[in-house]
């Protein structure tokens, strides 16, 4: 499957858990959104920016997305 790694600031991490829905926009496909879910949250923050790496599994985009494409994710919270 296709995934991307996002960075979540420590103050927002409490809103994120495995299974949380994510809307993903990829620069190579303007105007199109992909759906994903949080698959893994690294429990160790980056020592510089206090950012946590989050792996988002993207569904239904295997042939469109390529490694190295730039993407932005919007985590769906209540």
Secondary structure, DSSP 8 states (H G I E B T S, - for coil): -EEEEEEEEGGGGGG--TT-EEEEEETTSTT-EEEEEEEEE-SS--TTT-EEEEEEEEES-TTT--TT--EEEEE---
